[in-house]
Amino acid sequence: MFSQPIRQTATDLLERYRRAGLRIATAESCTGGLVAAALTAIAGSSDVVERGFVTYTNDAKEQQLGVPRLALLAYGAVSEPVARAMAEGALRESLADVAVSVTGIAGPGGATADKPVGLVHFGAARRGHATLVERHVYPGDRDAVRAAALATALALLGRSLD
């Protein structure tokens, strides 16, 4: 289901988190659960992966993660403030120690002049640490954007341990 590099990255991440005694939550929009799926595809992941949220709509982001309605209205779902709020909300609404969020425009529709297809914002929140946020624009079709976002989210989880 997942490429060998993604499986290896997920396996390595799970081992690092296991050694650190930390658990992960995911908050995903455009990836639709791919990050959680990549992690849970590895046997034994249940001691590290605490839960995953797929919050595809603004209502879901607000209701499940506590993303402020004003942030959604002012900045849009695909924005740094919303990615930050998603990660922090996943941490708050779970028993995890680290949460990663992904929100973007995978295409082919949904783009605007300021927000092109391929734009993805990420957040990583860790208890007791500052929340990390990143913005990327990926080339390619929907599958390529989602695959790149998955790889970036896993890398961000790795950096959250450093």
Order of alpha helices (4+ residues) and beta strands (2+ residues): alpha-beta-alpha-beta-alpha-alpha-alpha-beta-beta-beta-alpha
